[in-house]
Each structure stands twice: as C-alpha cells, then as structure tokens.
Amino acid sequence: MSRLIEEAVAKLPSGPLSEEAVRTHIAPLFSRVLANNSIYLANHSLGRPLDQMAKDIREGTDLWERKLGDAWDEWLAEQEEFRRRIAKLIGASRADCVVPKTAAGQGLRAILNSFADKLRVLSTRGEFDSIDLILKQYASLDRIEMRWVEPDAEGRFTVARMLEELDRGIDLVVISQVMFMDSQIVHELRALADACHTIGARLLVDAYHAVGVFSVDVTEMRADFAIGGSYKYLRGGPGACFLYISPEALESGLRPVDTGWFARENTFGYERADPPVLRAGGDAFLESTPPVMTYYQARSGQEFALALGADQLRAYGMELLNRLKGYLRDAGVESIGGDRDHGAFLAVRLNEAANVSARLAEQGVITDARGSWLRLCPDCLTTDSELRTAASRLGELLERVRS
C-alpha cells in the first residue's frame, strides 16, 4: 500500500469520519483534482483520482523505459496484485477467481460464451445500458433466449419478482446489486442465488454500483459470477474492470471461449497444443496481452478503499447524502436515497433531467442524468458548503423552469 495513503489513514482520529478529519488528513491526497473549483457530484459516474494515481502510472511506464521487454515480470506481478485487491474488496476466497477485464460487459460476454448450449436468461429492465445491449444483441442473433422482469408498481426491482419468473427452464439470471438509474439496492441476493442453484441455474450479479459503496461479499451471496470495475467508487478510471467466477463454477468444468495466449498453461513456452492446454482455475479466463497500465492506474483508488474500509466510507457517505437530501427538501426538491435501500447517490425525478444537469454544470455543479432521473453523488471529499450550494442552485433552477 502507498505509504502516503497508509500514513494519512493512520492519522485519522478514532470514530466516524468528519469533515475536519477529511480536510486535514484525506484531502491532501487529492490536491490535484481538488484544484478544480466546480462542485463535483458525479462520483457515481467517474470517481475523483488520488494524486498517487499519476505516480503509479509513472511507475509502470518507467519499467517500460528502463527494462523494455524485461518489464513483464513486474507488470504481471502488478496484475496479480490487482486481482488480490479486488478479491478483498468483494469478499472472494481466492484471487484467481478474479479475472481482469477492460469492461464489465466483457465479463458478461465471457460467461455467455462459455456455455455450449443456447441459454435461457432472466434479467430486469433496469440493467445498465451496456449489459442491456449485450443481452438484447445475443438474443437478436438467437444465441440466447431472454425473459425480462418489469419493475413493480413503485418502480422497484425485487428478488420476490425475480423468483416469480424463475423456473427450471432458466439457465442464467443477470441482475444488478444496485440499480444504476435511481440507486435502488436489490436485497436478498443470497435467496435468489439459492433459488437459482435449486433448479440448476446460475446467478450473475452486476456489482458496479456496490463495490466501494458498502461491504460486498460474493462468497456469502453465493453468486456464481459478478462483474464490476474501478471507474466509479474505486477511483481507478476506465478499463480496470473484473469478472468474478466462484470456485464452485470453476470446478464445475466451465471452460472459456473468450481466452488467449496469456491463459495458456506455459504462457511463454510457445507450445501449440491442440486442443490448447489452459491454466487452472480462473487463469483459464485470462485473454491475450493484458493492458497492464490499467492495473497501475487503479492501484491507489483500490488501496484507498481498502484502507478506509467499506463500513466507514458507507457511514460517512450516508451522512452526506442525508444532509444533501435535507438541503434539497429545504430548496423545494424531493429526492430518493440516503437510506439502507439505496446506494451512493440521490436521484431526483424530472421531466428534462439531462437539460437540468447541463444547466447545473453551467453554474459549476457537476451532476448527470439517466432517463428521467437526475443523479447527485457526493464523496468523502465533498464539503457541507458544497452540498448547501448545490441544493440551493438546483432549487433556484427548478423554480425558474417551472415559472
């Protein structure tokens, strides 16, 4: 772990995080990004990086400049560290169960392609666009048969609704742990996994909006597969994603179609066995030459999340969300979130959410919109003054729009 991160976290006073403690000990780790004067409430989209991130990338490029082809020993060691850090963050029992991917959708495709027979897949209408698109594309090419679950009358997706549609014809269930549009948490995924396993189906959980927000434990959840990445709450930027495959799924004989020469048992031996001899466990799902710089890019954000811990980050995140929710209410704006049923951001339903987000950006408040939802996500760096200002500007903007 970075010495600077370790020392900063060690200096935090005991007890819950506070704005003063963050300003004194944590904010200096983010001096470069905090030089931006905007109020950044899009941490659910692209997380703010630590200063250490640029130094870590430089470490990777220094190896290239100094060692050329001999840099691969250190580069591949960093890949294994990436896998170990993700395993800790998601509660995986083995690091080789974590397979680096450049996108969460790449992980989904790897699983869809690893089944020999045409799959019957159950999923929800609330999945993120890339997951939704991949499932629909596979269905359009007759690679899978889809069954979709609609939200309930209150717009929520629940395990109870999934269980109503789950039958012995289903091979794979795909569902988000936190819904990307409105931050709704889907509880009772362990019960869904158990129901899947009873009928011989498997469960794939999209944990992108959960990892780094609250404690995630894929082992306790009994998920067969999970996908996610570092772009958002892990502050690792694009390209640093993962596929988790449970030990039970690996031991069931699951074999990848999406693979490459780095999955070969003797990677640099250049034997050309036919059929190929792949490495054991999740290493068989490695592909061709990996994008090693993403592991350096993602390192500091993962270390930061591990150092502070999911519980501490969640507690302080909830405090900030509830403050923002109150300030929004005072400004005449109702929002959802800030409770045990929602993830890291608040959502405001608006007719022209994207237009409102754009107009807020003109006033220095950075948010985003998905469908009819305006999304606002502070992180531990966000100050109370910023929350008050953002709520006030949104309230004033909506009052002008409505008048």
Secondary structure per residue as TSV (DSSP state, phi and psi in degrees):
chain	resnum	aa	ss	phi	psi
A	1	M	-	360.0	144.5
A	2	S	-	-54.8	133.0
A	3	R	H	-60.9	-38.3
A	4	L	H	-65.3	-42.0
A	5	I	H	-65.4	-46.4
A	6	E	H	-59.8	-44.4
A	7	E	H	-68.2	-40.3
A	8	A	H	-63.8	-45.3
A	9	V	H	-67.7	-36.1
A	10	A	H	-64.3	-27.4
A	11	K	T	-83.7	-9.5
A	12	L	S	-63.0	137.5
A	13	P	-	-65.3	154.6
A	14	S	S	-64.6	155.8
A	15	G	S	96.9	-173.0
A	16	P	S	-63.6	155.7
A	17	L	-	-64.6	150.6
A	18	S	-	-135.4	161.8
A	19	E	H	-61.2	-39.5
A	20	E	H	-63.7	-43.2
A	21	A	H	-64.8	-40.4
A	22	V	I	-64.5	-45.4
A	23	R	I	-60.8	-38.8
A	24	T	I	-78.6	-42.7
A	25	H	I	-110.9	-32.0
A	26	I	I	-97.0	-44.5
A	27	A	G	-55.3	-36.7
A	28	P	G	-60.1	-20.2
A	29	L	G	-73.9	-11.5
A	30	F	G	-122.7	29.8
A	31	S	T	-59.8	-35.0
A	32	R	T	-70.2	-48.1
A	33	V	G	-72.8	-28.3
A	34	L	G	-76.4	-7.6
A	35	A	G	-69.8	-17.0
A	36	N	S	-73.5	128.0
A	37	N	-	-85.1	-2.3
A	38	S	S	-72.9	159.1
A	39	I	E	-90.1	109.8
A	40	Y	E	-97.3	109.2
A	41	L	-	-121.4	36.7
A	42	A	B	-121.5	34.0
A	43	N	T	-69.4	-17.3
A	44	H	T	-74.9	-13.2
A	45	S	T	-100.6	-77.5
A	46	L	S	-116.1	115.2
A	47	G	-	-70.9	148.3
A	48	R	-	-75.9	131.1
A	49	P	-	-83.2	154.7
A	50	L	-	-78.0	157.5
A	51	D	T	-57.7	-33.7
A	52	Q	H	-61.0	-25.1
A	53	M	H	-56.6	-46.4
A	54	A	H	-64.1	-36.7
A	55	K	H	-66.9	-38.5
A	56	D	H	-65.6	-42.8
A	57	I	H	-61.4	-39.5
A	58	R	H	-63.0	-33.9
A	59	E	H	-59.8	-43.7
A	60	G	H	-65.9	-41.0
A	61	T	H	-73.4	-31.1
A	62	D	H	-59.8	-41.1
A	63	L	H	-60.4	-40.7
A	64	W	H	-61.7	-48.0
A	65	E	H	-66.2	-39.5
A	66	R	H	-84.6	-36.8
A	67	K	H	-112.5	-12.7
A	68	L	G	50.4	-126.8
A	69	G	G	-61.6	-22.9
A	70	D	G	-75.5	-4.1
A	71	A	G	-70.3	-14.2
A	72	W	H	-62.2	-29.5
A	73	D	H	-60.2	-49.7
A	74	E	H	-70.0	-38.4
A	75	W	H	-61.4	-44.5
A	76	L	H	-71.7	-30.1
A	77	A	H	-64.3	-37.1
A	78	E	H	-68.8	-34.7
A	79	Q	H	-59.5	-42.0
A	80	E	H	-67.5	-34.9
A	81	E	H	-65.2	-40.3
A	82	F	H	-56.1	-46.0
A	83	R	H	-65.2	-39.5
A	84	R	H	-67.4	-39.6
A	85	R	H	-65.9	-43.5
A	86	I	H	-62.8	-41.7
A	87	A	H	-57.1	-41.5
A	88	K	H	-66.1	-40.0
A	89	L	H	-68.9	-26.3
A	90	I	H	-112.1	3.6
A	91	G	T	75.0	26.1
A	92	A	-	-75.9	143.8
A	93	S	S	-80.5	-19.3
A	94	R	-	-140.3	139.8
A	95	A	G	-68.5	-29.2
A	96	D	G	-74.1	-8.8
A	97	C	G	-73.7	-13.6
A	98	V	E	-98.6	121.0
A	99	V	E	-112.2	117.3
A	100	P	E	-61.8	137.0
A	101	K	E	-137.1	159.8
A	102	T	S	-88.4	-11.9
A	103	A	S	-155.4	152.2
A	104	A	H	-62.6	-37.4
A	105	G	H	-61.5	-31.6
A	106	Q	H	-63.2	-36.7
A	107	G	H	-66.1	-41.8
A	108	L	H	-60.1	-45.9
A	109	R	H	-61.8	-37.9
A	110	A	H	-60.1	-38.4
A	111	I	H	-73.1	-46.5
A	112	L	H	-56.9	-38.1
A	113	N	T	-79.5	-10.3
A	114	S	T	-88.6	-3.3
A	115	F	-	-98.9	132.6
A	116	A	S	-73.2	-36.0
A	117	D	S	-95.3	160.2
A	118	K	-	-62.3	129.1
A	119	L	E	-92.7	148.5
A	120	R	E	-104.5	118.7
A	121	V	E	-115.2	134.4
A	122	L	E	-110.2	127.1
A	123	S	E	-148.1	-178.8
A	124	T	E	-110.2	162.2
A	125	R	T	-77.2	1.9
A	126	G	T	-105.4	9.8
A	127	E	S	-73.6	155.8
A	128	F	-	-60.4	152.9
A	129	D	H	-53.1	-44.0
A	130	S	H	-66.1	-38.3
A	131	I	H	-68.5	-45.2
A	132	D	H	-57.8	-46.2
A	133	L	H	-63.9	-44.6
A	134	I	H	-61.4	-46.3
A	135	L	H	-61.6	-43.1
A	136	K	H	-67.4	-36.6
A	137	Q	H	-67.1	-44.0
A	138	Y	H	-60.8	-40.9
A	139	A	H	-65.8	-39.6
A	140	S	H	-65.5	-27.4
A	141	L	T	-92.6	7.7
A	142	D	T	63.1	28.4
A	143	R	S	-84.4	-29.1
A	144	I	E	-139.4	162.7
A	145	E	E	-113.2	125.6
A	146	M	E	-101.5	143.8
A	147	R	E	-129.6	127.7
A	148	W	E	-108.6	139.8
A	149	V	E	-103.7	126.9
A	150	E	-	-85.6	160.0
A	151	P	-	-69.5	161.6
A	152	D	-	-77.6	-174.2
A	153	A	T	-61.9	-23.1
A	154	E	T	-96.1	6.7
A	155	G	S	83.7	11.4
A	156	R	-	-98.8	153.9
A	157	F	-	-109.1	127.9
A	158	T	-	-129.3	156.4
A	159	V	H	-62.9	-35.9
A	160	A	H	-56.8	-42.7
A	161	R	H	-66.9	-37.8
A	162	M	H	-64.0	-40.5
A	163	L	H	-65.1	-31.2
A	164	E	H	-63.8	-30.3
A	165	E	H	-97.4	-7.8
A	166	L	-	-82.1	123.8
A	167	D	-	-141.6	-179.9
A	168	R	T	-69.5	-7.7
A	169	G	T	-83.3	-12.8
A	170	I	-	-81.9	133.9
A	171	D	-	-102.8	-32.8
A	172	L	E	-144.8	134.2
A	173	V	E	-111.2	131.6
A	174	V	E	-121.4	122.2
A	175	I	E	-152.5	146.7
A	176	S	E	-83.2	144.7
A	177	Q	S	-76.0	-32.5
A	178	V	B	-133.0	127.1
A	179	M	-	-74.6	134.6
A	180	F	T	-74.2	-23.9
A	181	M	T	-78.0	-45.4
A	182	D	T	-125.3	7.1
A	183	S	-	75.2	11.7
A	184	Q	B	-66.0	129.3
A	185	I	B	-85.5	134.9
A	186	V	-	-94.6	108.6
A	187	H	-	-83.5	169.0
A	188	E	-	65.7	35.6
A	189	L	H	-68.5	-26.3
A	190	R	H	-61.6	-41.7
A	191	A	H	-64.0	-37.7
A	192	L	H	-66.3	-42.0
A	193	A	H	-60.7	-45.1
A	194	D	H	-61.1	-41.6
A	195	A	H	-65.4	-39.8
A	196	C	H	-59.8	-48.1
A	197	H	H	-66.6	-30.3
A	198	T	H	-61.6	-34.0
A	199	I	T	-104.1	8.1
A	200	G	T	84.4	12.6
A	201	A	-	-92.6	169.0
A	202	R	E	-125.4	154.5
A	203	L	E	-114.9	127.0
A	204	L	E	-114.1	123.0
A	205	V	E	-108.8	126.4
A	206	D	E	-86.0	106.3
A	207	A	-	-103.4	18.7
A	208	Y	T	-58.3	-40.3
A	209	H	T	-92.9	13.7
A	210	A	T	-114.5	-42.3
A	211	V	B	-67.8	126.0
A	212	G	T	91.8	-7.2
A	213	V	T	-102.5	-49.8
A	214	F	B	-144.6	173.9
A	215	S	-	-65.9	125.6
A	216	V	-	-115.5	132.0
A	217	D	-	-136.4	94.9
A	218	V	H	-68.4	-25.0
A	219	T	H	-69.7	-48.6
A	220	E	H	-65.1	-35.4
A	221	M	H	-68.4	-24.9
A	222	R	T	64.3	28.9
A	223	A	-	-66.8	140.3
A	224	D	S	-77.6	-36.5
A	225	F	E	-142.0	151.8
A	226	A	E	-145.7	148.2
A	227	I	E	-128.5	154.5
A	228	G	E	178.3	-169.0
A	229	G	E	-172.0	-178.0
A	230	S	S	-101.7	2.6
A	231	Y	S	-64.0	-33.2
A	232	K	S	-99.7	-98.0
A	233	Y	T	-74.9	-14.8
A	234	L	T	-93.6	1.0
A	235	R	-	58.0	35.5
A	236	G	-	-109.5	2.4
A	237	G	-	73.1	-177.5
A	238	P	T	-74.7	151.5
A	239	G	T	94.1	-11.7
A	240	A	-	-102.8	73.3
A	241	C	E	-113.5	-179.6
A	242	F	E	-153.3	156.4
A	243	L	E	-120.2	127.7
A	244	Y	E	-101.6	133.8
A	245	I	E	-125.4	122.5
A	246	S	-	-64.8	152.9
A	247	P	H	-55.1	-38.4
A	248	E	H	-64.4	-41.2
A	249	A	H	-66.1	-40.0
A	250	L	H	-63.7	-40.3
A	251	E	H	-78.1	-8.3
A	252	S	T	-79.0	-5.6
A	253	G	T	98.0	8.3
A	254	L	-	-57.8	128.4
A	255	R	-	-126.2	138.3
A	256	P	-	-83.8	146.1
A	257	V	S	-92.2	-40.6
A	258	D	S	-77.6	96.0
A	259	T	-	-149.2	-176.8
A	260	G	-	-170.5	-175.1
A	261	W	G	-68.9	-18.6
A	262	F	G	-76.9	-6.7
A	263	A	G	-92.7	-5.9
A	264	R	B	-68.6	143.8
A	265	E	T	-55.0	-46.0
A	266	N	T	-111.9	83.2
A	267	T	T	-52.3	-47.5
A	268	F	T	-101.9	18.3
A	269	G	T	-86.3	-19.9
A	270	Y	-	60.0	26.3
A	271	E	-	-73.0	156.7
A	272	R	-	-126.5	54.5
A	273	A	-	-59.4	147.9
A	274	D	S	-137.5	106.6
A	275	P	S	-73.9	162.8
A	276	P	-	-61.6	148.2
A	277	V	-	-100.9	110.9
A	278	L	B	-96.2	160.8
A	279	R	-	-68.7	166.2
A	280	A	S	-79.0	160.2
A	281	G	G	59.8	-145.2
A	282	G	G	-67.8	-16.0
A	283	D	G	-62.5	-22.7
A	284	A	G	-66.2	-19.2
A	285	F	G	-94.3	0.7
A	286	L	-	-64.6	158.5
A	287	E	-	-118.4	-138.4
A	288	S	S	-83.9	-165.5
A	289	T	S	-47.7	118.2
A	290	P	-	-77.8	153.0
A	291	P	-	-80.5	79.2
A	292	V	T	-62.6	-27.3
A	293	M	H	-65.5	-24.6
A	294	T	H	-64.8	-27.8
A	295	Y	H	-69.7	-36.5
A	296	Y	H	-71.0	-41.3
A	297	Q	H	-57.8	-38.0
A	298	A	H	-88.7	-10.7
A	299	R	H	-59.4	-52.0
A	300	S	H	-65.7	-38.8
A	301	G	H	-65.5	-39.7
A	302	Q	H	-66.7	-42.3
A	303	E	H	-63.2	-38.7
A	304	F	H	-62.8	-46.1
A	305	A	H	-63.5	-39.4
A	306	L	H	-69.1	-38.8
A	307	A	H	-66.3	-43.8
A	308	L	H	-79.2	-32.9
A	309	G	-	88.6	143.1
A	310	A	H	-62.1	-38.5
A	311	D	H	-66.6	-42.1
A	312	Q	H	-68.1	-41.9
A	313	L	H	-64.0	-39.9
A	314	R	H	-65.8	-44.1
A	315	A	H	-61.7	-45.2
A	316	Y	H	-71.3	-36.8
A	317	G	H	-60.6	-41.2
A	318	M	H	-65.0	-38.6
A	319	E	H	-61.0	-45.9
A	320	L	H	-65.2	-41.5
A	321	L	H	-61.9	-41.7
A	322	N	H	-69.8	-34.9
A	323	R	H	-63.1	-48.4
A	324	L	H	-61.3	-40.2
A	325	K	H	-61.1	-41.3
A	326	G	H	-66.3	-42.3
A	327	Y	H	-65.1	-37.5
A	328	L	H	-63.6	-43.4
A	329	R	H	-61.4	-41.7
A	330	D	H	-61.9	-28.4
A	331	A	T	-90.2	7.2
A	332	G	T	83.8	20.6
A	333	V	-	-118.3	122.2
A	334	E	-	-93.7	138.7
A	335	S	-	-137.0	164.5
A	336	I	B	-115.9	152.2
A	337	G	-	121.5	-175.6
A	338	G	S	75.4	24.4
A	339	D	S	-141.3	179.7
A	340	R	T	-67.3	-12.0
A	341	D	T	-96.5	4.5
A	342	H	B	-136.2	159.2
A	343	G	-	-86.6	-130.3
A	344	A	S	-94.5	-1.3
A	345	F	-	-133.4	159.2
A	346	L	E	-92.5	151.4
A	347	A	E	-129.1	135.5
A	348	V	E	-119.8	122.2
A	349	R	E	-80.8	124.1
A	350	L	-	-139.6	150.9
A	351	N	T	-66.9	-39.4
A	352	E	T	-123.6	64.5
A	353	A	H	-61.3	-42.0
A	354	A	H	-64.3	-39.8
A	355	N	H	-66.4	-40.6
A	356	V	H	-63.3	-42.3
A	357	S	H	-60.6	-42.5
A	358	A	H	-63.9	-39.8
A	359	R	H	-71.8	-33.1
A	360	L	H	-63.8	-40.1
A	361	A	H	-60.0	-35.9
A	362	E	H	-62.2	-24.0
A	363	Q	T	-98.2	10.3
A	364	G	T	84.7	16.2
A	365	V	E	-114.2	113.3
A	366	I	E	-96.3	115.4
A	367	T	-	-130.2	-166.3
A	368	D	E	-153.5	176.6
A	369	A	E	-137.6	144.1
A	370	R	E	-132.7	114.1
A	371	G	T	61.4	-128.1
A	372	S	T	-92.7	13.0
A	373	W	E	-110.8	125.5
A	374	L	E	-86.9	129.4
A	375	R	E	-112.7	133.9
A	376	L	E	-130.8	121.3
A	377	C	B	-134.2	103.1
A	378	P	-	-72.8	164.0
A	379	D	-	-127.2	-174.7
A	380	C	T	-64.3	-14.9
A	381	L	T	-84.7	-14.9
A	382	T	-	-71.2	132.9
A	383	T	-	-93.0	161.9
A	384	D	H	-62.7	-37.6
A	385	S	H	-61.3	-39.9
A	386	E	H	-65.6	-40.2
A	387	L	H	-62.1	-44.9
A	388	R	H	-62.6	-44.4
A	389	T	H	-65.2	-43.3
A	390	A	H	-62.1	-45.4
A	391	A	H	-62.5	-42.6
A	392	S	H	-63.0	-44.2
A	393	R	H	-67.6	-37.9
A	394	L	H	-66.3	-44.2
A	395	G	H	-59.2	-45.4
A	396	E	H	-65.0	-39.7
A	397	L	H	-63.8	-45.5
A	398	L	H	-67.5	-33.6
A	399	E	H	-64.5	-39.6
A	400	R	H	-68.4	-39.5
A	401	V	H	-64.0	-39.9
A	402	R	H	-79.7	-20.4
A	403	S	-	-83.3	360.0
